[in-house]
């Protein structure tokens, strides 16, 4: 079953890149506009952002929504630690 699943994923062009590529492109566009820091790697940040979301979903599913920090707190932590907070714009 796993082999067939992997084959189907490859044949349809789906897979992890289908989730992270659009997000990486968005982060790169925001970077070009000066709203994401220059030292941020859009590809790596996209993968880590998705991983953080999956981790939060895993906790909620298997341990409960009240386990760990609230969703909003988790989201802020991920954004802060990936250095994705908005860059202050000159006045």
N, C-alpha and C positions, 0 to 999 in steps of 0.2 A: 504494500500500500504506500509506504513512504517513497519508494522508487518511482511509482506512478505519479504521486503527488509532485515530486521534484521535476519529473519530466514535463508534466502539465504546466508547471510554473515557468519552466524554461521556454516551452513552446509558445506560451501566451505573452511572454515578455514581462510577466509580473515578478514580484519578489521584493526584497528589501529596498532596492533602488526606486521602485515605484512610489514608495512612501517618502524617501529622503530626497530624491532629486528635485521635486518641485519646491520643497522647503529650502534646500540649499540654494536654489536659484533665487528664491525670494530673499533670503539672507544676503546673497551677493548683490542683488539689486539695491537693497537697503544700505549695504556697505558703500556702493557707488554713490548713493545719495548723501552719504555722510551720517546716516542714522545708526549704523552699526560700526563699531570700532574697526580700524584697519588691521589690527593684529588678530582678529577673529578668523578662523578657518571655517567658511560656510559649510563645506562638506562634513567635516568632523562635528561641527556644532549641530547640524541637522541630525546626524546619527545619534549623538548624545541626547538631544532633545527628545527624539522619538523613544529612545531607551528609557529616559526618565518618565515619560508618559506611560510606557508599558509597565514599568516598575510600580507606578502608582496604581494602575488598573489591577495589577496582580495582587497588591496588598488589599485593595478594596474587595476583590473577588474572593480571596481565600482567607483573609483575616477579618475584614469588615471595614466599612467606610470610616468608622470612628478610630481605627488604628493609625497611629502616626499623626503627622501634622495634617491640617485641613488641606483640601485641594488647592485653594488659593495660595496658601503658604508654600505648599510644594511647588506650585508653578513659579512663584516669585523666587524661591531658592534656586530652581533650575536656571531660570533666566539670568539671575545675578551671577551664579557660579560659572556660567558659560560666557559671561561678559556680553550679554545680549541686551542689556538695559539701553534705552535710548541715549544717544550721545547728545549732551547739551548743545543746542544751536546758539550761535552768537546772536546777540540782540540787535 
